[in-house]
Amino acid sequence: MQRKQLIALVAVMSVLCLMGTSLCVSTDVEAADGRTLVVETSPDFAPFDYQVGKEYAGIDMDIVRAVCNDMGCNVEFRTNTFDSILMSVPSGKCDIGASGFSISEERAQIVDFSIPYAEINQVVVAPKDTTIQDKEDLNGKIISVQTGTTGADYASSNYDRNNIKFQKTYSDVLLDLNTGKADAEIVDSTVALAQCAANPNLQVLDILDDSPVEQYGFIFSKDNTALRDEFNDSLQHIMDNGLYDMIMEYYEENGYSPETPSFFTTKGTIVVETSPDFPPYDNMHGQEYTGIDMDIMRAIGYVTGYNIEFRQNTFDSVIVSVQQGKCDVGASGFTINDERREKVDFTTPYAEIHQVLVVKEDSNIQTKEDLRGKTITSQLSSSGADYATDHLKDSNLIQQKDYNIALLDVISGKAVAEVVDNTVAEAQVAANDGLKILDILDDAEVEYYGLIIKKGNTEMYNLVNDALEKLIADGTVDRIIEYYTSHIGEDIASYYSGDAAREDTGGDDDDDDDDAAAVGWWQELKDRFHNDFLKNDRYMYIFDGLKNTLIITAVALVIGLVLGSIVAMVRSTHDMTGKLKIINAICHLYITVIRGTPVMVQLLLIYYVVFVSSDNGILIASVAFGINSGAYVAEVIRSGITAVPKGQMEACRSLGMSNRMAMTNVILPQAFRNIMPAIGNEGISLLKETSVAGYIGIMDLTRGADIIRGQTYDALLPILVAAAIYLAIVLVLTFFIRRLERRLNSAY
Amino acid sequence: MPTDSEVLIEIRDLGKSFGDHEVLRSIDLDVHKGEVISIIGPSGCGKSTFLRSINLLEVPTHGSIVFEGIDILDPKTDVDLLRRRIGMVFQSFNLFPHKTVKENIMMAPVKLQVMTEGEASAKADELLAKIGLSDKADQYPSRLSGGQQQRVAIARALAMNPDVMLFDEPTSALDPEMVGEVLKIIKDLADSGMTMLVVTHEMGFAREISDRVLFINDGTIAEENVPEELFGNPQNERLRDFLSKVL
């Protein structure tokens, strides 16, 4: 099984490389398995089931949405009448009935119930000026009820049936009350609140002390217990993680008004950037952003009613992105300090950490003094690096691009200790054998993590910070942190994702049993390959990255060729005729500047200075690499033109041909053959240069491999695979260039 | 010697400097229709520069060139149009390597729209027959010997039906055994009445075909005469010195 997967993956990768195609990959995490559950409801039962415009809203609807999201499947809501749903579900016409079904033995005969999600009792709704004060007062009064409800049952068993009006819908019941055709209504307590919210002249009278306490459940066909059990697991999960409470609170806060849109209706999108290589704060689980920061942002999204869109970027670049408004919030374990405070605004802190050392288990370091003259390591511009610079001056500090590389310094013995936040340290030690934490940096200040928001963006700041404070106050943040710290070192799904529940019961991890005979390095390699690429669909990073790399390279090459040709023509024309002085000077400047500065610096400048208002990283990268390539291509083409003997132009001119005619018919065709190898080389180096695209938050092939490394702490294999793919593409390109050259050469 | 026929090119006080280096001081020359003029002289004397000035591959520093009544140094003159009527053959052939022999010949007439594709093709076939290379029509120049290439270059220039032909040391780059075939073509052309200026080191050839021979030295025409007189009775001391070395 495992070997087959491996072969299949290698095959797919090779095909992809050979064809050079871009694979279109769905990134819709919400509907990972593509399953759609059909849910029927009678949307006339606010606050449980109703519609706002065409959208289904209400407690039932949103719980179903949350549960299905947790299960990883889509939902399709359909309208039916209350009674018919009870027929529809057993016959399999729909998967779930969600319409405020109270759990009763009678119904349990025909359908299965989920675990209860709401508890209600019966109350009386009457006009505010009513004389009714207790349940005895209802005798002789006209009572309106909806047919088939518990309220109807209660009314008919306690009061004179001749005084009861059985209406088809709640709207009709309310019409009775408002027109004086009925004195009171007997109805579920929550529905009553909704009705009163919508009709200010009505009030709730909780006087039916002998009414049964009912529980609501979702209904399933008796033939589909698997679905019911899966649904129950996820329902329990959202009750545990607080999402259920948020939904209930949301409806309560809105007074159960039937105007309230769905909890999941978004008022907009908050774009959040993170560097997902900092577990347990920021990480990826397959395609899903996970970690304390990510789930706090998700919770903020739930509370504020905003959709949260995550993007990844390098740690340093996240701050710049926030400053420039390329994203709304930066969430990447940012320690609050004065230096950063000058650039961005920090929210209320949500976590407290301090610096510790990660060393090998057999390390003889015991005090800070032992670090004197030794090499230590840390992530560039992290608090650990700052601490080391200020307090461990006698040590030799290496600053690495990320924590994982810093950790590798310790594992490989290049450094004796890593200075790092305690939470990260715990994650690292848990994931790697032979390491331990030394909590000896007593002079390290306790730090606080905050989310960062652009200075002056008070609207966003208040939105996010108010929500965050609420989540801190109600314990949600603590629960999220507790969830991650209790799974430290494990690759776990988001607190708000159903994967967590499934993985605990052992879903896709346990397929490492087949050939126990194959041991040693081969088995280890296979395990590592499985962990790096197959587990949690991590190969998607490679695929997505490869796709982006190919797109950027292709677009940049086209831009480079066009730009380079134009510049080369200007330069050659100037060389030959002395015309176009000013344009030639501009072209010369362009070539000098581009060839005189590193491509990565150009990329950053173009992203952060030239295209400040755009956040389409792939487009910007394509343009940046195209502009860069254009300078080289221009010089290649110019030298190709120069290499055509002068006599060719003279021969043309002596025959009466114009400069342009000579260029197009004689000079350029020959120049083309001269430059083919060089242009091919330019394409190849362009492909490899795009590997710095990760610096502006694009997931290219290199960054994809980087992210896998961040998740698995496997330093080598992802990079080797990325290298192999680059090499494969280059070999293919070389093959085609050779063939083209041969064809051109054999022509004359 | 048809000196009595009409003047095709009238050159007065022609001078050319490259920076401080004065290559041509002052040249006066009338080229008559049908006349064949050979230009000899020591290397570096400016004879090639002089020839290349006539079709403005080199732009003269001073003086005037009037071609069939048109002042070719006048900025308003369409040089490209003028060049169509002045064929030129180079020392290094300068055939277009990416085109076949026939395409080389046809390119200018077709691209400049002086002939249709069909007319140019017929013209090319006729010229190829004349230079004896009909069988090489579809070869690329790299497949041809130097002599054959130079013959094609002559045909290419002739395809535009020029009024005058300029030869810039047409045999200097050839192996000795190939010189003859090229000279024969040029001689045939001279015999057909084409006006020609030939820069050459082949003194015997110059003597045989020329109506007039110019000896250029130090940027001026040091001596000019009919070939028998110039070679048989040279007056200029430099010319005598030069002839003693090359003959």
Interface residues (C-beta under 8 A of the other chain):
Chain A: P645 G647 Q648 E650 A651 C652 R653 S654 L655 G656 M657 S658 M661 N665 V666 P669 Q670 R673 A747 Y748
Chain B: N55 L57 D80 L81 L82 R83 R84 I86 G87 M88 F90 S92 F93 N94 L95 F96 P97 H98 K99 M107 A108 K111 L112 Y140 P141 S142 A153 R156 A157 M160
